[in-house]
Amino acid sequence: MNKASRLKRNLIIAVIIICAAVIVWHLWVGGRGAGSKREAEETAKAPSQPSGQEGENVVTLDQATQAKSGILTSPLKQVAYQEEVKAYGTVLELQNIDNFHKNLLDSRKNVADLKNNRAAAMAEVEKTKTSVEASRKEYERLKVLYVDNRNISEKALQAEEVTWRSDEANARAAEQGLNSAQEALRTGEESLQILQDTIRQQWGTIIAGWIFEDLSALERLRQGLDVLIQITLPLGISVGSAPRSVLVQTGAGKIISANLVSPSPRTDPRIQGMSFFYLAPFKPEILLGMNVLAYLPTGPMLQGFFVPTSAIVWWQGKTWAYIQGAPDKFVRREIFTEFPLENGWFVRRGLSKGERIVTRGAELIFSQEFRSRIETE
């Protein structure tokens, strides 16, 4: 093939490649335009669309959708909150208390029996003393008769003397029995006192009083109506006086309120800090032997907002809530749940006075937000 032929062939190949490239370009642009048109149509049909607004996620829902979904909002409530110290607690089992109570009842019964024994011994002493006095007088009377012209026989006098001496022996035995009964009672009362002191050392005067008097508070614990919690501060942290009421958080996140019973005379050996007893109503989420967290209000008063539990959505290890930015717009915002309250949280930052928060239906809005994201991708 000569040089002219090769040049002609290369020119034809170049023209073919250029034409093919132009055709592919037009096909790609046309498909892209059709796809964009379909996306626009789907976006127009979607009932809600998340979008960026100053770093926040906005969901748009019309009034009809809100009503159908049962979404409710309410204005944020400003509340005062006392700063708290975190402590550790254990829901106590009652075996130790029940054992003490049983031993106390047994010891009290023993002391009562010993008192009865002493009373019987004292009565026996008095009886034998009377017998000794009577038999002695009778012996002396008969002795006078015997000396006076042998008005009685010597045998009768001797018999009465035997009676007198026998009564004296019985009196001495009764005295010894009384001494033994008094010593046994003293030992029994000392044992009872040691047991009562031990109960006070273990449980403090208040709970010891429940055990001593068998009060209704102890019966409520037995019936499972209340639970007793020992709360211990971390080593090195102290409080001037124990708060009358604290919040206790279970492992499942449930928050319950507990009321102070008394300081504990002993600490939790695992923690070694100041310790207190608190009483809480029984809840299915709180079990005997369970370890819990406790929040003791001891610091300064803070100002912030109350966010109910129903408003919180958990995602990616964070807590979120929806704020109503307009009648049909809801903004998902991170909530800093540092301070638990009963049925909710105290929030200091991220919220503003006058804002409305979704209190029912937050999960529905959350699912709608991410469903819309998937549909538009």
Backbone torsions as a table, in degrees:
resi	resn	phi	psi	omega
1	MET	NA	132.4	-178.1
2	ASN	-82.8	173.8	-175.9
3	LYS	-62.5	-37.8	-179.1
4	ALA	-65.7	-40.6	-179.4
5	SER	-64.9	-43.1	-179.4
6	ARG	-64.0	-38.0	179.5
7	LEU	-63.8	-41.6	179.5
8	LYS	-64.3	-41.3	-178.7
9	ARG	-65.5	-42.8	-179.9
10	ASN	-64.1	-35.6	179.0
11	LEU	-65.3	-41.5	179.3
12	ILE	-63.6	-42.8	-178.8
13	ILE	-63.3	-41.5	-179.5
14	ALA	-62.7	-40.8	178.5
15	VAL	-62.8	-42.0	-179.7
16	ILE	-62.1	-43.6	-178.7
17	ILE	-63.3	-43.5	-179.8
18	ILE	-61.9	-44.2	179.6
19	CYS	-61.7	-42.4	-179.8
20	ALA	-63.6	-39.9	-179.9
21	ALA	-64.5	-39.7	178.8
22	VAL	-63.3	-41.5	-179.0
23	ILE	-64.3	-46.1	180.0
24	VAL	-61.5	-40.7	179.6
25	TRP	-60.9	-45.0	179.7
26	HIS	-65.0	-40.8	178.8
27	LEU	-62.9	-41.7	-177.6
28	TRP	-67.4	-44.0	179.2
29	VAL	-63.7	-41.4	-180.0
30	GLY	-63.7	-43.3	179.1
31	GLY	-64.6	-39.0	179.0
32	ARG	-62.2	-40.9	179.4
33	GLY	-65.9	-39.0	179.6
34	ALA	-66.6	-40.5	179.1
35	GLY	-63.5	-42.6	179.5
36	SER	-62.6	-37.1	179.3
37	LYS	-65.5	-41.1	179.2
38	ARG	-65.7	-41.0	178.8
39	GLU	-61.5	-40.8	179.8
40	ALA	-63.6	-41.7	179.9
41	GLU	-64.0	-42.5	-179.5
42	GLU	-65.9	-37.5	178.7
43	THR	-62.8	-39.5	179.7
44	ALA	-65.7	-31.9	-177.7
45	LYS	-81.3	-22.9	-173.2
46	ALA	-63.4	136.4	-179.4
47	PRO	-72.4	-22.5	179.2
48	SER	-146.1	152.1	-179.5
49	GLN	-140.4	120.3	172.4
50	PRO	-76.7	144.4	178.0
51	SER	-150.3	161.4	-179.6
52	GLY	-80.1	138.3	176.1
53	GLN	-147.5	97.4	-178.0
54	GLU	54.5	45.4	177.1
55	GLY	80.7	3.6	-178.4
56	GLU	-109.8	164.2	-179.3
57	ASN	-105.0	124.2	-175.3
58	VAL	-110.2	134.1	175.0
59	VAL	-117.9	131.1	179.6
60	THR	-103.7	124.2	178.1
61	LEU	-135.6	128.1	179.6
62	ASP	-73.2	168.6	-175.5
63	GLN	-61.0	-37.4	-179.4
64	ALA	-64.3	-43.4	178.9
65	THR	-64.7	-40.1	178.4
66	GLN	-61.0	-44.4	-179.2
67	ALA	-65.6	-42.1	-179.5
68	LYS	-64.3	-35.7	-177.8
69	SER	-85.2	-6.7	179.3
70	GLY	71.3	30.7	-178.4
71	ILE	-78.6	128.9	179.4
72	LEU	-124.7	147.1	176.1
73	THR	-128.4	160.6	174.6
74	SER	-150.4	153.3	179.1
75	PRO	-67.0	144.6	177.7
76	LEU	-61.3	137.5	179.5
77	LYS	-98.1	122.6	175.3
78	GLN	-77.5	132.0	-179.4
79	VAL	-136.2	157.0	172.4
80	ALA	-97.3	144.5	-174.8
81	TYR	-141.6	133.6	178.4
82	GLN	-91.3	128.2	-178.3
83	GLU	-58.0	144.7	-169.2
84	GLU	-117.8	158.3	170.7
85	VAL	-107.8	131.8	178.7
86	LYS	-83.4	132.5	178.7
87	ALA	-132.0	176.9	-176.1
88	TYR	-121.8	141.9	-176.2
89	GLY	-135.0	160.8	175.4
90	THR	-133.2	131.9	174.7
91	VAL	-78.5	115.1	-169.8
92	LEU	-81.0	141.8	171.1
93	GLU	-83.4	158.4	-171.2
94	LEU	-99.1	3.7	-175.3
95	GLN	-57.7	-43.1	-179.5
96	ASN	-63.7	-44.3	178.8
97	ILE	-63.9	-44.4	179.9
98	ASP	-62.4	-40.2	178.4
99	ASN	-63.5	-44.4	177.6
100	PHE	-60.6	-42.8	-177.9
101	HIS	-64.5	-42.3	178.2
102	LYS	-63.4	-47.1	179.5
103	ASN	-62.1	-36.2	178.5
104	LEU	-64.7	-44.8	179.0
105	LEU	-62.2	-42.8	178.7
106	ASP	-63.5	-42.5	-179.4
107	SER	-66.6	-39.7	177.9
108	ARG	-65.3	-40.9	177.9
109	LYS	-63.1	-40.4	179.0
110	ASN	-62.0	-44.2	178.3
111	VAL	-63.5	-39.8	178.3
112	ALA	-63.2	-41.9	177.7
113	ASP	-64.1	-40.0	179.9
114	LEU	-67.1	-35.4	175.8
115	LYS	-65.3	-39.3	176.9
116	ASN	-64.3	-39.3	178.6
117	ASN	-64.1	-41.4	179.1
118	ARG	-64.4	-41.5	178.9
119	ALA	-61.8	-41.3	178.5
120	ALA	-65.0	-38.5	179.4
121	ALA	-66.6	-40.0	177.8
122	MET	-64.3	-39.8	177.6
123	ALA	-64.0	-38.6	179.0
124	GLU	-65.8	-39.4	176.7
125	VAL	-60.6	-47.0	179.4
126	GLU	-61.6	-40.4	-180.0
127	LYS	-63.6	-45.3	-178.4
128	THR	-69.3	-33.9	176.5
129	LYS	-62.4	-41.2	178.8
130	THR	-64.0	-42.3	179.4
131	SER	-64.0	-41.8	179.1
132	VAL	-62.1	-44.1	-178.9
133	GLU	-64.0	-41.0	-179.8
134	ALA	-68.0	-45.5	-178.3
135	SER	-69.7	-31.9	177.0
136	ARG	-66.3	-45.8	179.0
137	LYS	-62.0	-40.2	179.3
138	GLU	-64.9	-40.2	177.7
139	TYR	-62.9	-44.1	-179.6
140	GLU	-64.9	-36.4	177.7
141	ARG	-64.2	-46.1	-179.6
142	LEU	-66.8	-33.7	179.4
143	LYS	-64.5	-38.7	177.1
144	VAL	-62.9	-42.9	179.2
145	LEU	-64.4	-37.9	-178.6
146	TYR	-68.3	-42.4	-179.5
147	VAL	-67.8	-35.0	-178.3
148	ASP	-82.1	86.9	174.4
149	ASN	60.6	27.9	175.8
150	ARG	53.0	51.2	179.8
151	ASN	-71.1	-17.0	172.1
152	ILE	-129.6	163.7	-179.6
153	SER	-79.3	156.0	176.8
154	GLU	-64.0	-33.7	179.9
155	LYS	-62.3	-41.2	179.2
156	ALA	-65.6	-38.7	178.1
157	LEU	-64.6	-42.4	179.7
158	GLN	-64.4	-38.5	179.5
159	ALA	-63.5	-40.9	179.8
160	GLU	-68.9	-34.6	177.2
161	GLU	-64.9	-39.3	176.8
162	VAL	-60.6	-41.1	178.8
163	THR	-62.3	-44.5	-179.4
164	TRP	-61.3	-48.7	-179.2
165	ARG	-64.8	-35.0	177.6
166	SER	-65.1	-42.0	177.5
167	ASP	-63.8	-37.4	176.3
168	GLU	-62.1	-42.0	178.6
169	ALA	-63.8	-41.6	177.7
170	ASN	-63.4	-36.0	179.6
171	ALA	-66.8	-41.6	177.9
172	ARG	-64.3	-40.0	177.9
173	ALA	-64.7	-38.4	178.6
174	ALA	-64.9	-39.2	177.4
175	GLU	-62.2	-43.6	178.3
176	GLN	-63.9	-40.2	177.2
177	GLY	-62.6	-39.5	178.3
178	LEU	-65.4	-42.9	178.2
179	ASN	-60.3	-42.5	179.0
180	SER	-64.8	-41.3	179.4
181	ALA	-64.5	-39.5	179.2
182	GLN	-67.8	-38.1	178.2
183	GLU	-67.1	-42.2	178.1
184	ALA	-63.2	-39.9	178.3
185	LEU	-65.1	-42.1	178.5
186	ARG	-60.5	-43.4	178.4
187	THR	-64.2	-42.5	178.9
188	GLY	-63.3	-41.9	178.7
189	GLU	-67.7	-36.6	176.4
190	GLU	-64.3	-41.3	178.6
191	SER	-63.8	-41.0	178.0
192	LEU	-63.4	-42.3	179.9
193	GLN	-65.2	-40.4	177.7
194	ILE	-62.3	-42.2	178.6
195	LEU	-63.3	-44.1	179.2
196	GLN	-63.8	-40.9	177.5
197	ASP	-63.8	-39.0	178.6
198	THR	-64.1	-40.5	178.8
199	ILE	-63.5	-42.6	178.4
200	ARG	-63.5	-41.1	179.9
201	GLN	-65.3	-33.2	-179.2
202	GLN	-80.7	-38.7	-167.3
203	TRP	-123.5	-6.0	-178.6
204	GLY	82.8	168.7	-172.4
205	THR	-69.2	-34.2	-175.6
206	ILE	-68.2	-55.5	-178.3
207	ILE	-67.6	-33.1	174.9
208	ALA	-59.8	-39.0	177.0
209	GLY	-62.4	-37.5	175.6
210	TRP	-59.6	-42.9	-177.5
211	ILE	-70.3	-43.6	-177.6
212	PHE	-63.8	-42.6	-173.7
213	GLU	-96.3	-5.2	-177.8
214	ASP	54.8	50.5	-174.2
215	LEU	-74.7	169.0	-176.7
216	SER	-64.4	-29.1	178.7
217	ALA	-60.2	-39.2	178.1
218	LEU	-68.5	-37.9	179.8
219	GLU	-67.3	-35.9	177.6
220	ARG	-63.9	-37.6	176.0
221	LEU	-64.4	-43.5	-179.8
222	ARG	-61.9	-39.2	-177.7
223	GLN	-80.6	-4.4	179.1
224	GLY	78.5	17.9	178.5
225	LEU	-79.8	-30.4	177.6
226	ASP	-127.6	162.2	173.6
227	VAL	-127.3	146.3	179.5
228	LEU	-103.6	128.2	-175.7
229	ILE	-121.2	129.1	172.5
230	GLN	-96.3	119.6	-177.5
231	ILE	-111.3	128.7	-174.6
232	THR	-125.2	129.1	177.6
233	LEU	-75.5	150.9	174.5
234	PRO	-58.8	149.1	-179.3
235	LEU	-57.6	131.3	179.1
236	GLY	96.3	-11.8	178.1
237	ILE	-103.4	133.9	-179.7
238	SER	-134.4	161.6	176.2
239	VAL	-130.4	148.6	-179.8
240	GLY	-61.2	-46.2	176.2
241	SER	-148.7	149.0	-177.7
242	ALA	-68.8	135.4	176.5
243	PRO	-62.0	144.8	-179.4
244	ARG	-67.9	-27.8	-178.9
245	SER	-139.7	140.0	178.5
246	VAL	-134.7	164.9	174.4
247	LEU	-104.9	136.0	-179.0
248	VAL	-117.7	132.1	-178.8
249	GLN	-113.8	123.6	179.3
250	THR	-80.7	171.4	178.9
251	GLY	-60.9	-27.2	179.3
252	ALA	-83.7	0.8	178.6
253	GLY	91.2	-0.7	179.3
254	LYS	-70.5	134.2	-179.5
255	ILE	-107.1	126.8	176.1
256	ILE	-130.5	158.0	179.1
257	SER	-97.6	140.2	178.8
258	ALA	-130.7	145.1	-176.6
259	ASN	-108.8	143.9	-176.9
260	LEU	-65.3	135.6	171.0
261	VAL	-99.9	-57.9	-178.1
262	SER	-173.5	162.8	168.3
263	PRO	-62.4	150.1	177.0
264	SER	-92.5	133.2	178.1
265	PRO	-74.5	-4.9	178.8
266	ARG	-135.3	154.4	-178.6
267	THR	-101.7	169.4	170.7
268	ASP	-78.4	119.7	-175.2
269	PRO	-61.5	-19.7	180.0
270	ARG	-78.1	-22.8	-171.9
271	ILE	-114.8	-39.1	171.9
272	GLN	73.6	14.0	-179.6
273	GLY	-100.5	-176.1	174.8
274	MET	-59.2	143.1	-172.4
275	SER	-133.8	148.3	-177.1
276	PHE	-141.7	154.7	174.2
277	PHE	-102.0	133.3	175.9
278	TYR	-128.5	150.1	-178.8
279	LEU	-115.5	132.9	-179.4
280	ALA	-134.1	149.0	174.7
281	PRO	-66.7	145.6	-178.6
282	PHE	-63.8	138.1	172.4
283	LYS	-132.7	146.9	179.7
284	PRO	-58.9	-25.0	-176.6
285	GLU	-80.8	-8.3	-176.5
286	ILE	-118.0	118.7	-171.6
287	LEU	-118.1	154.1	177.6
288	LEU	-59.8	134.8	-179.5
289	GLY	86.8	-4.7	-176.6
290	MET	-74.5	140.9	171.4
291	ASN	-89.1	135.9	-176.4
292	VAL	-134.2	166.3	171.3
293	LEU	-102.1	146.4	178.1
294	ALA	-130.1	147.4	-179.3
295	TYR	-121.7	113.2	-176.2
296	LEU	-101.8	116.0	179.1
297	PRO	-72.5	109.2	-177.3
298	THR	-135.7	-12.0	-173.7
299	GLY	-96.2	-163.2	-179.6
300	PRO	-72.3	163.0	178.7
301	MET	-79.9	135.8	179.2
302	LEU	-117.4	156.7	177.7
303	GLN	-111.7	137.6	179.8
304	GLY	-171.3	-151.0	-175.3
305	PHE	-128.3	149.8	174.2
306	PHE	-93.2	125.3	176.8
307	VAL	-116.0	114.5	-177.5
308	PRO	-68.4	156.2	179.9
309	THR	-57.8	-35.4	-177.7
310	SER	-65.7	-15.6	-178.6
311	ALA	-88.8	-10.1	-171.2
312	ILE	-89.9	136.6	172.6
313	VAL	-120.7	131.9	179.4
314	TRP	-100.5	130.3	179.6
315	TRP	-158.8	131.9	178.5
316	GLN	54.9	39.2	177.9
317	GLY	73.5	9.8	-179.7
318	LYS	-123.7	166.0	177.5
319	THR	-110.3	139.0	-176.0
320	TRP	-133.3	158.4	172.6
321	ALA	-143.4	158.9	179.2
322	TYR	-104.7	126.3	176.6
323	ILE	-104.7	134.2	179.3
324	GLN	-79.9	105.6	-178.8
325	GLY	-83.6	-26.6	177.8
326	ALA	-153.3	168.4	-178.2
327	PRO	-52.4	-30.5	-177.4
328	ASP	-117.7	13.0	-177.0
329	LYS	-127.2	137.9	-179.1
330	PHE	-129.1	129.0	-176.1
331	VAL	-104.9	123.8	175.2
332	ARG	-82.3	125.0	-174.9
333	ARG	-133.1	139.5	178.5
334	GLU	-69.3	135.0	-179.7
335	ILE	-114.1	131.9	-178.2
336	PHE	-95.0	95.8	-175.5
337	THR	-88.5	71.4	-179.2
338	GLU	-86.6	-26.5	-171.7
339	PHE	-124.0	103.3	-179.3
340	PRO	-73.9	144.2	171.5
341	LEU	-125.6	166.4	175.6
342	GLU	-67.3	122.5	-179.8
343	ASN	70.7	19.7	178.0
344	GLY	171.9	-156.0	-175.4
345	TRP	-139.7	150.3	170.4
346	PHE	-96.6	124.7	-175.7
347	VAL	-120.9	125.2	-177.9
348	ARG	-94.4	-31.8	-172.3
349	ARG	-130.2	157.3	178.3
350	GLY	93.1	-5.3	-179.1
351	LEU	-128.0	158.6	-178.2
352	SER	-133.0	152.1	177.8
353	LYS	-62.1	138.7	178.9
354	GLY	93.7	-14.0	179.3
355	GLU	-76.0	153.1	177.4
356	ARG	-109.2	137.5	-177.2
357	ILE	-115.0	144.7	178.0
358	VAL	-74.8	118.4	-178.8
359	THR	-102.7	-14.9	174.9
360	ARG	-144.7	130.3	178.6
361	GLY	100.3	9.3	-179.2
362	ALA	-60.6	-39.6	180.0
363	GLU	-64.7	-36.5	178.6
364	LEU	-65.4	-42.9	178.4
365	ILE	-64.0	-40.4	179.5
366	PHE	-60.5	-46.3	179.6
367	SER	-65.9	-36.9	178.5
368	GLN	-65.6	-39.1	179.4
369	GLU	-59.4	-46.7	-174.9
370	PHE	-81.5	-24.7	172.4
371	ARG	-66.8	-40.6	178.5
372	SER	-65.6	-36.8	178.4
373	ARG	-60.4	-44.5	-179.6
374	ILE	-63.9	-41.5	-177.8
375	GLU	-65.5	-30.8	-175.9
376	THR	-90.9	-8.7	179.5
377	GLU	-81.5	NA	NA
